[in-house]
């Protein structure tokens, strides 16, 4: 049974939680190695994922059962890598610029849905994708100070997240949501531990508190996201996911002393507008 208003409310709560999580990640990444932080976060996340998947599938064996282990492994690797890349962007560019550039990921999903999923992309969506990338160019300001190789880091994260989303759709053709969720957490935990354990460093008592909050918010955020899609269709609530940019920017401006520039604001408006149009076209074109 759907309840769109509850779904929208939960999506707004989810974006607040994820924005807070990004703020904590930015702080911790400024003090400790990114790989270690993501590794610890994935330990907690994997435990959460296993418990949820077991409850939905009936057993761990049932949750892990898949006909496409390579695809599921690539999905888990992509998401874990994307998180590492995005947190690195937070430390190098800040929350505002990173999030503004990252908002291009729905456009990348639309652009790649043809070659990856074999979906038809009409001229209207291609026009929106083109306009959206004009917005990205406005943000990057080629030839101006803001444009640097560092600005490509969140764009890489957006590409990785777009591919993760597309592979998740592909995996859903044969595997249940519980199975995909299980593989997401466990593969990410194995991957980040294999690399991150070599970068272990002592963490202060006060920062362990923040680390625990980070882990808890990651679990709560994913839980509220799951409940969001249980109450409402993705096409109805997805536009509200852009609020994460608003909340993350508020944290960046008030806590980290970052600033906004007109190219960032204008470019973000263009990208978000194109993204919302793309989501709308996907909804009206759905059978």
C-alpha positions in Angstrom: 0.0 0.0 0.0 1.5 3.3 -1.0 1.4 6.6 0.9 3.2 9.2 -1.1 3.1 11.9 1.6 4.8 9.5 4.1 7.3 8.6 1.4 8.1 12.2 0.7 8.5 12.9 4.4 10.8 10.0 4.9 12.9 11.1 1.9 13.3 14.5 3.4 14.4 13.0 6.7 16.8 10.7 4.8 18.4 13.7 3.0 18.9 15.4 6.4 20.6 12.3 7.8 22.8 11.8 4.8 23.8 15.5 4.8 24.8 15.2 8.5 26.7 12.1 7.7 28.6 13.9 4.9 29.5 16.7 7.4 30.9 14.2 9.9 32.8 12.4 7.1 34.3 15.6 6.0 35.5 16.4 9.6 36.9 12.9 10.2 38.6 12.7 6.8 40.4 15.9 7.6 41.9 14.1 10.7 42.3 10.5 9.5 42.8 8.4 6.4 39.7 8.2 4.2 40.1 4.4 3.6 40.2 3.7 7.3 37.1 5.8 8.0 35.1 4.1 5.2 36.3 0.7 6.4 35.0 1.2 9.9 31.8 2.6 8.5 31.4 -0.5 6.4 31.9 -2.9 9.3 28.8 -1.4 11.0 26.9 -1.2 7.7 27.6 -4.8 6.8 26.2 -6.0 10.1 23.1 -3.9 9.5 22.8 -5.1 6.0 23.1 -8.8 7.0 20.4 -8.4 9.7 18.0 -6.7 7.3 18.7 -9.1 4.4 18.3 -12.1 6.7 15.0 -10.8 8.0 13.7 -10.2 4.4 15.0 -13.4 2.8 14.6 -15.7 5.8 18.2 -16.7 6.1 21.7 -15.5 5.3 22.1 -18.3 2.7 18.9 -17.2 1.0 19.9 -13.6 1.1 23.3 -14.4 -0.5 21.9 -16.7 -3.2 22.4 -15.0 -6.6 22.6 -16.0 -10.3 24.9 -13.1 -11.0 27.8 -13.0 -8.4 30.1 -11.0 -10.7 27.5 -8.3 -11.3 26.7 -8.1 -7.6 30.4 -7.9 -6.7 31.0 -5.1 -9.2 28.0 -3.2 -7.7 29.4 -3.5 -4.2 32.9 -2.4 -5.3 31.5 0.6 -7.2 29.5 1.9 -4.2 32.4 1.5 -1.8 34.8 3.2 -4.2 32.4 6.0 -4.8 32.1 6.7 -1.1 35.9 6.9 -0.8 36.1 9.2 -3.8 33.3 11.5 -2.6 34.7 11.8 0.9 38.1 12.7 -0.6 36.3 15.4 -2.6 34.8 16.8 0.6 38.3 17.3 2.0 39.7 18.8 -1.2 36.8 20.9 -2.5 34.4 21.2 0.4 30.8 20.0 0.8 29.2 22.7 -1.4 31.2 22.3 -4.6 31.4 18.5 -4.3 27.6 18.2 -3.8 26.8 20.7 -6.6 28.9 18.7 -9.1 27.6 15.4 -7.8 24.0 16.4 -8.6 24.8 15.6 -12.2 24.5 11.8 -11.5 20.8 11.5 -12.5 21.7 12.9 -15.9 24.5 10.3 -16.1 22.0 7.6 -15.3 19.7 8.8 -18.1 22.6 9.1 -20.6 24.0 5.6 -19.8 20.7 3.8 -19.5 20.7 3.1 -23.2 24.1 1.3 -23.5 23.9 -0.3 -20.1 20.2 -1.4 -19.9 19.2 -1.1 -23.5 16.5 1.5 -22.6 15.3 4.0 -25.2 16.3 7.6 -24.5 14.2 10.1 -26.4 15.3 13.5 -27.8 13.6 15.4 -24.9 15.8 13.5 -22.3 18.9 14.0 -24.4 18.1 17.7 -24.6 17.8 17.8 -20.8 21.1 15.9 -20.4 22.8 18.4 -22.7 21.4 21.4 -20.8 22.4 19.7 -17.5 26.0 19.4 -18.6 26.0 23.1 -19.6 25.2 23.6 -15.9 28.2 21.5 -15.0 30.4 23.6 -17.3 29.1 26.7 -15.5 30.0 25.2 -12.2 33.5 24.1 -13.3 34.2 27.5 -15.0 36.9 26.3 -17.5 39.8 28.7 -17.6 38.8 30.2 -14.2 40.3 29.4 -10.7 37.5 26.9 -9.7 38.3 24.6 -12.6 41.1 22.2 -11.7 41.7 18.5 -11.8 40.2 18.4 -8.3 36.8 19.4 -9.6 36.8 16.2 -11.6 36.9 14.1 -8.4 33.2 14.6 -7.5 32.3 14.2 -11.2 34.0 10.8 -11.1 32.0 10.0 -7.9 28.8 10.9 -9.8 29.8 8.7 -12.7 30.5 5.8 -10.3 27.2 6.3 -8.5 25.3 6.4 -11.8 26.8 3.1 -12.8 26.0 1.6 -9.4 22.4 2.7 -9.9 22.2 1.2 -13.4 23.8 -2.1 -12.3 21.3 -2.2 -9.4 18.5 -2.0 -11.9 20.1 -4.7 -14.0 20.6 -6.9 -10.9 16.9 -6.5 -10.0 15.9 -8.4 -13.1 17.1 -11.7 -11.5 17.8 -11.0 -7.8 15.6 -9.7 -4.9 16.2 -6.4 -3.2 17.3 -8.3 -0.1 20.0 -10.1 -2.1 21.3 -6.9 -3.7 21.4 -5.2 -0.3 23.3 -8.1 1.2 25.9 -8.1 -1.5 26.2 -4.3 -1.3 27.2 -4.4 2.3 29.3 -7.5 2.4 31.4 -6.8 -0.7 32.0 -3.2 0.4 33.1 -4.4 3.8 35.5 -7.0 2.4 36.9 -4.5 -0.2 37.4 -1.6 2.2 38.9 -3.9 4.9 41.4 -5.4 2.5 42.8 -2.0 1.7 41.9 0.1 4.7 43.4 -2.1 7.4 46.9 -1.0 6.1 46.1 2.6 6.9 44.9 2.1 10.5 45.9 4.9 12.9 44.9 5.7 16.5 41.7 7.6 16.9 41.1 10.0 19.8 38.3 9.2 22.3 36.2 12.3 21.2 36.6 11.3 17.5 35.4 7.7 18.3 32.2 9.4 19.3 31.9 11.0 15.9 32.8 7.7 14.3 30.1 5.9 16.1 27.6 8.6 15.1 28.7 8.3 11.5 28.1 4.5 11.6 24.7 4.9 13.2 23.5 7.6 10.8 24.6 5.4 7.9 22.4 2.6 9.1 19.5 4.9 10.0 19.7 6.7 6.7 19.6 3.5 4.7 16.7 2.2 6.8 14.6 5.4 6.3 15.5 5.1 2.5 14.2 1.6 2.5 11.0 2.7 4.2 10.7 5.6 1.8 10.4 3.3 -1.2 8.1 1.0 0.8 5.6 3.9 1.1 5.9 5.6 -2.3 7.2 5.0 -5.9 10.7 6.1 -6.6 9.6 8.5 -9.3 7.4 10.4 -6.8 10.1 10.8 -4.1 13.3 11.0 -6.1 13.0 14.8 -6.8 13.2 15.4 -3.1 16.6 13.7 -2.9 18.0 17.0 -4.2 17.3 18.5 -0.8 20.5 16.8 0.4 22.4 19.5 -1.5 20.5 22.2 0.4 21.1 20.6 3.8 24.8 19.8 3.1 25.3 23.3 1.9 23.8 24.7 5.1 26.2 22.5 7.2 29.1 23.7 5.0 28.3 27.4 5.3 27.6 27.4 9.0 30.1 24.9 10.4 33.0 24.7 7.9 32.9 28.3 6.8 32.5 27.6 3.1 31.0 30.1 0.7 28.7 30.2 -2.3 29.5 31.8 -5.7 27.0 32.8 -8.4 28.4 30.2 -10.9 27.8 27.5 -8.3 24.2 28.7 -7.7 23.4 29.2 -11.4 25.0 25.9 -12.4 23.3 24.0 -9.6 19.9 25.4 -10.7 20.5 24.4 -14.3 21.7 20.9 -13.4 18.8 20.3 -10.9 16.3 21.6 -13.3 17.5 19.3 -16.0 17.6 16.4 -13.6 14.0 17.0 -12.5 12.8 17.1 -16.1 14.6 13.9 -16.8 12.9 12.2 -13.8 9.6 13.6 -15.0 10.1 12.2 -18.5 11.0 8.8 -17.1 7.8 8.8 -15.0 5.5 9.8 -17.9 7.2 7.4 -20.3 6.9 4.4 -17.9 4.4 1.8 -19.0 
